[in-house]
Amino acid sequence: MDLAFSATDLAFRDQVRAFIAERLPGDIRAKVAGGVGLAKDDFVRWQRILHAKGWIAPHWPVEQGGPGWSATQRYIFDEELALGHAPYAIPFGLKMVGPVIYTFGTAAQKRHFLPRILASEDWWCQGYSEPGSGSDLASLQMKTERRGDHYRLNGTKTWTTYAHWADWMFCLVRTSGAGKQQEGISFLLLDMRTPGIEVKPILTIDGQHHVNMVYFTDVRVPVENRIGEENKGWTYAKFLLGFERTDIADVGPSKQRLARLKAIARAEMVAGRPLLADDDFAAKLADIEIQLLALETTSLRHLAAEAAGKPIGPEASLLKIRGSEIRQRLTELAVEAVGYYALPMPEGLDRRNEPPIGPEHAAPAMPDYLFSRAASIYGGSNEIQKNIIAKMVLGL
């Protein structure tokens, strides 16, 4: 694979760079650069700016509203977003259920949902995990009964990220107990305003409200909101998980974290010298940067294969494992860099939006470190991903 950019690629890079410099709101840029948590409105504002430009869905086909970029252009775009301190796009609509709908959905589903996803009019969450069914997703037991033109749902979903922001949920449910576990699952689209749905927050160890418990009591879902065939939802879920695990490689956001870590290491003083001048810390920083470069190259190879028409395979599991490990290591080094200023205070763990104790760059270090512990679990735990690689690549 040729990693050198052509003149056309470089011109595209300059166009993207100029657009971000001109159009990214300054307050959002400052929050991302400083590691400050973003509100839903921040994401919506930036995504609507991208949508107006036609750049909101780089991976979508042109006929569905995508820009028609090559794999190299998509890489350049993600790179410039990271370098310009722009937010990542919330993936649940754009990178997860959107591709499922335009690949497997009906014409009516495409007409209704896809434009609203592109315009950030509908925000989505993922209803997969249940109490007792996470990494072993095929064991899910959400009770579902077919009653004429609708399904009736009863049960619980957990760890549902941003369900408190969502208008819709894509959900795996149990529609049959016959045969293998995977054969009785269906893929439904649920309006979160439907009577019987109750969302309750789960406050994570970083002190923030990212995830939720979602309870379903006699919730009616029209059959027309089912994706594809009844009891074939596992097929669509595997397709979606390939996109999710590739996205969890997190190369762009990790580059943002690396740049912030270098800035911290230049600002922190140890024995009268910047921490960056300390040989031991500089070696750790160089090691993680090399690992990130290797992950980036692997991601580029994956994009080149995708551009050549090859389906997403077990490479997605590899990207997920290494991406989550690198993210965790970067947050560990940030805590090491700020030292005791990273310690959580008695009034709460989440100090992102509070006056800093010590330097401003210290406030996000501990919350980021704590929340990043989940990176090796969500999207399918790293242990499960290693099993997938052992079976599909090594034949074990």
N, C-alpha and C positions, 0 to 999 in steps of 0.2 A: 504494500500500500504506500502510495506517495503522500508524505505528510507535508510537502511544500505547497504553499498557497500560490495559486495563479494570480495574474494581474487582475482578473475579474473578481476573484475571491477577496483580494486586498481592497479593491474598490467597494465591494459590498461591506467589508469590515468597517471602512471609513464612513460609509453611509449609516450603518447601525450605530457606530460610536457617536456620530454627530447628532443623531436622533435622540439617543439617551441623554446626552449632555444638554440638549435643548428642551426636551419634553418631560423628563423625569422630575416630578415636583421636589423641590429642595428639602422639604421637611421629611419626605419619605426617604430620600437619599441619606439624610443625616441619621435617621433611625436605623437603617440597614447598616451603614458604616459603623455605627456605635454599638450594634448588637441589641438595640432596643426592640422590644416586641411590637409587632404591627397589629392594628385593629382591622376588623373586616373592611371598614371604609377605606383604609389605605390600600388594601389589595384591590378593591373594586375600582378605585380611582385610576390606578396604574393599568389594570387590565382593560379598562374601557379606553384608555389612551392607546394601548396596543391594538385593540379591536378597531378603532377608528382608522388606524394606519394599515390594517389588514394583516397584522403580525401576531395575533393572539394565539394562533394554533399552528405552530411550525410543522408539526407532524401530520396534520390532516391533509387528505387529498384536496386538490384544487376544486373539484366538483362539490366538495362539502364545505368549502370556505377556507381552505388552507392556502398559503402563499406560493406553493409550488417550489419550495426550496430544495436544493440538493442536501445530502447528508453533511457535506462540508459547510454549507451555509448555515444549517441548523447548529452545527458545532460552533461556528463563529458567533452566531447570535447568542447562544448560551454563555460563551466566553465573555462577550462584551457586556452582557447583563451583570455578570459577576464582577468584572473590572469596574463597571460604572455604579456599583452598589445599588442595583435595582432589585426589587423583590422577585422571588420566584413565583410562578403562577400556581395557585392552589390546584392540585392535580386531579381532584375527584371528578370534576366535570370534564375538563379539557383533555386530560391524559389517561383517564380510566374509563368512565362510562361512555364518554363521547365516541371513542373508537369502537366500543361494543355496539352502540346504537347504529353507527353508520355501516358497520360490517354485518350485523345480524338483525337489526331492527326492521320493522315494517316501514313502508313508505310514509304512513301517517305519523309514526313515531319520529322518523327523521325530520319531517316537515315541522313538527311541533317542538321537539326538544333541541335539535342542533343549533338553530339560530339563537335560542335563548341561552344556551351554554356559551356560545361565542360572545354574546353581548353581556355576559355576567348578570343576566336577569334571573336565572335560576342557579342557586348554589346547592351543591350535592354533598352527601356524606355516604359512607360505605357501611352497609349492614352485613358484615360477615361474621365476626367473632361473637360467640355466646359464652356464658358461664360454663366452663368445661369443654368448650370447642374453640380453640384458637389455632395453634399450629396444626392440629389434626382437624382441619376444617370440614372434612367429609363427615365428621361425627355430629354435625349440627342437628338440632332437634326442634327448631321453630315450628310449632304446630300450625298446619295450614290445611283448610278444608275447601274444596271446590263446591260452590253453591250457585249453580246456574252461570250467570254472566260475571260472577265475582269470586274472589277468594276471601276467606275469613282467617285472619292471623291472630295467634295468641302465643306469647313468649317474650323473650328478652334478648336484646343485642347489647354487647358491652365493648368498651374501649372505642366507642364510635367518635372518631375525631371530627370536631366542629359540627356535631349534630345540632348544637344550639344556634349555629349560623345557617343551617341548611334549609332550603325549601323542599328538596327532594332527597330521597335515599334510594340507592340501588342495593338490593337485598337478596340474599340467598335464603331460601326457605325449603322445608321438607314437604314435598307433595306426594311422596310414596315411601313406604317402608319395605317394598319388595326388592329383591335382588341386592346387588352391591350398594354400599352406602352412597357412592357417587351417582348412582343411577336414579335416585329419587329426589333430586334437588332441582328447583326451578329458580329462575332469575327474574325478579319483579322490580318494577319502578314504583315507588311509594311517594305520594304527596304527604309531606310532613305535617300538613294542617288537617289531615284526616282525623276525625274523632276516634279516640281510643289510644292515640300515641302520646306518651309522656316521656319527656327528656329530663334526666336528672344529672347534675354535674358530678364528675370525678375529679377532684383536685389532685394533680400529680405531685411528685416529690419536689419539683421545682417551685411549687406554690401557685401554679397557673391552672387555668381551666382550658385544657386542650380537648379532653375526652369526656365521654358521657356513658351512662346507662340509658338505654331506650327500652321502654316497656310497651307492649302491644296487648290491648284487650279488645277482642272482637273487632279488629280493624278490617274494614272492607277495602279490597283492592280490585279494581276492574280487571277482568281477564285480558282486556286489550292492552294492559300495562305489562304484560309478560313479554320478555325478550325470547324470541325463538320458540322452540317446542317445550311443552311441559315435560319435566323430569330430565331435561338435557342441559340444565343450568351449569353443571360442572364444566362442560365444554367451554361455555362463555366465560366462566370464572377463571379458568386456566389461561385463556386468551388475555383477559384483563390483568391477571397477576404478572404476566410477562412484561407488560408495560409498567406496572407498579414497581417491580423489582429492578428493572433497568433504571427507572427514575430515581430509585433509592441510592444509585451510585453517587449522586450528589456531588459531581465534580465541580460544578459552578459554585454552589454554596460553600463547598470545602475550600475553594480558592478564596472566597470572601473571608472565611475564617482564618486562612493562612495569612492573608494580607493584614488582617486585624491583629493577629498574633505577632507578626513582625513589627507592627507599629507599637504594640505594647512592649515588646522586647527592646525597642529603641528608647522608649520613655522610662522604663523601670531602671533604677540605678542600683548597682551592687558594688560596694566598696569604691564608690566614686566613679564607676564606669557603667555604661549601658549594659543591661543584661545580654544584649545581642553580642557583646564583646567577650562574654564568658564562653570559653571553649566547650565546656560540657553542654551548656544549653544550646549553643550554636550547632553542635553535632546532632542533638536531638531534632532541632529545627530542620537541618539539612536532610536527615533521614526521612522525616515525614513528608518533606517536599518531594524527595525522590519517589516515595511510595505513591504520592498523588500523581506525579507525572506518569508513572507506570499504569495507574488506573485510567488516566486520561487516554493514554495510547490504546489500552484495551477497549475503552469506550469507542474510540474512533474506528477501530477494527470492526466492532459490532455495528456501527453506523454504516460502514462501507458494505458489510455483508447484507444489511437491511436494504441498502440502496440497490444492491444487486438482486433483490427479490427473495433473499433467503429468510425463512421464518424465524421468529424469536425462539431460541432454544435454551439449553441449560446455561449458556453464557450469561443469561440474566441473573441466575443464582450466584455466579461468580462476582458479577458487578455489585450485587446486593451485599454480599459478604464483605468484600474489600471496602466498598463505600462506607458501610456502617462502622467498620473498624477504624478507618482513617478519620471519620468524623469524631469518633470517641477519643482517639488519640489527640486530635487538635484541641478538644475541649479540656483534656487532662493537662496539656502543656499551658493552656491559658490560665488554669488554676495555679499551676506551678509558678507561672510568671508573676502573677499579682500577689502570691503569698497569702499572708493572713488577711488581706483586704477581701479575699474571696469568701471568708467565713460568713455563713448566714447570720443575720441579726435576730434577736428575740421577737421582733415585731412581725417577722415573716421571711420566708425564703426568697420570695420574688421581689428583687430590688430594682428591676429594670426601669420602672417609672417613678422611683423614689429619689430624693436627693442623695448623691453618692456619699458613701463613707470612705474617705480616701479618694484616689483618682477616679475620674468618671469611667475610664475603661475597665475598672474592676467590677462594676455592678453586674454586668451580664455573665461574668465568668462562672460562678457557681450554679445559677439556674441552667445555663447551657450545658454544663457538665452533667448535672443531675438528669435533665431530660434526655440527653443523648444516650443514657443507659438503655433507653427503650429502642434505639435504632437497630440493635441486633436482634430485636424480637418482632417488631411490626413488619408487615409485608411477608410474613413467614419467617420463623426464627432461623438464625444462622445454622443451627444444628440440622434443621430440616433441609436447608439449602445444600449443606454438605452431603446429606443423604441423596438428594436429587442428582448432584454431580457424580457421586459414587456409582449410582445406578445407570445414568444416561450417558456419562462420558467414559467412566472406567469399566462399566459392565459388571459391577460387583453386586 
